[in-house]
Amino acid sequence: MFQATRRRLALWYTAVTAILLLLFATGVYLYVRSTLVERVDDTLNHVVEVVERSLVIEPVNFQTNQIRVNIEASFRNNADNAEDDHIDLEWFSPTGKLLWSTFSEPLDIPIHNNSAGETVRVVGMGRWGDSDPHSELSKDSALLLRQVTQRVEMGRQVLGYLRVSHPWFEVTKPSRQLIFDLALGTGLMVISVAASGWFLSGKAMEPVGESYQRLKQFTADASHELRSPIALIQTNVQVALADLELAEIKANNVVQYRQQLKIVERLTQRLGKLVNDLLFLARQDSGISTEVFSSCPLDALLIEIVEEQQLLATEKEIALILNLIDPPSELNPELLENWFTLTGNWDQLVRLCTNLISNALQYTPIKGEVKIELARLEGINRVSGMRYTSSQLQIKVSDTGVGIPPEALPRLFDRFYRVDPARTHQTPKIANTTGSGLGLAIAQTIVERHQGQIQVDSIVGQGTTFTVTLPITVGV
């Protein structure tokens, strides 16, 4: 599927570029050709002007009212100059009779006044091939000429017609060369664009392929997580329905029904939590989340969460400690009151901190310790010496649990990922855990939503520390 899409993208790139190049090449060709034709016409008109000025006019039989053109005197020098420029001259009488020409053979073309220029085809004429060794038309049986015809008048008397011709290969030869150059350049460019399009389409398909693979993995993991509780619910319901078919209901049956219904209730709650987590991640990924950001005192938030988690910590005999790093004493009262306040979404921050603290409690053995530390980083940190461009709040959740293997750290925030070999290794001191593997993925999503960062440091057998850094002000 991806290869077919990549081929289609590359073909579209190539086709669109080929069409644009073809239009560009056509425009260039038409522009150059029209320029060549204009240059030839300008040359012919210039020759007409020069010849007209050099005509020798004399009276006929010494009559002042009748004049004529002295052909020998008028065209003796012009013929040599025209020959050098590959230009032929023809002089016609007022009645259209050819009187003088530089062509070796007369042209079978009727005379008519045309000063704008026209292209004519002369069959069986090879004049330029006979006299010009550089001409490509020396072997052709037909000759294309560009002609300008000018009627020469003096007063009301028409003295004759001057026709100036130029070989058309002065236009066709560079035009053919231009067509070859444009075709070669366009072909090479299309080949280059095809190769570039194939490469760029591959680059464009990489994120699509990665997203598709993540979607497949996400779907497989979600199906796996949902299949187990659904199967258990179905089994318990089937057992309960089978027992109802018995004619006599005993007391122990009532107890069994109660246990089965409690299992169904617990599994249903687990499914509901999983569906809510999936819905939360889907909304964040799609960008349709409409949570409103407001001022959130992070110290009060952590105090509430610690109070809620204290019961579980007491049951497991784990020391749950909250440490708020005191601000400097020289602060003004208003800043001191809002020292641990940031702009964010209260519900999301509660979910973030709850996930981190509950994870720490789950994977910390009896008699262990979970420590939460809240500090404000402003300017240069007095401990690490790091410089911050803006004020930030830092939450550290440290435990003395089983730790996380180094090879599992890169995938720790992947959805549905759980470190079964080590992190969920059961010992008598650690309670069973039935998480879905979405807690840390949700935590990372919330941190990114607040434009913060989350890091994890862990040593197997000693414990794990999650560090969350959140900016005081979030640009949303």
Secondary structure, DSSP 4 states (H G I P E B T S, - for coil): -HHHHHHHHHHHHHHHHHHHHHHHHHHHHHHHHHHHHHHHHHHHHHHHHHHHHH--EEEETTEEEEEEE-HHHHHHHHHHHHHHTT-EEEEE-TTS-EEEESSSS--------EEEEEEEEEET--HHHHH-TT-TTTT-SEEEEEEEEEEEEETTEEEEEEEEEEETHHHHHHHHHHHHHHHHHHHHHHHHHHHHHHHHHHHHHHHHHHHHHHHHHHHHHHHHHHHHHHHHHHHHHHHHHHHHTSS---HHHHHHHHHHHHHHHHHHHHHHHHHHHHHHHHHHHHT---PPPEEEEHHHHHHHHHHHHHHHHHHTT-EEEEEEPPPPTTS-HHHHHTTTEEEE-HHHHHHHHHHHHHHHHHTS-TT-EEEEEEEEE-SB-TTT--B-SS-EEEEEEEE-SS---GGGGGGTTSTT---TTTTT---TTS------S-HHHHHHHHHHHTT-EEEEEEETTTEEEEEEEEESS---
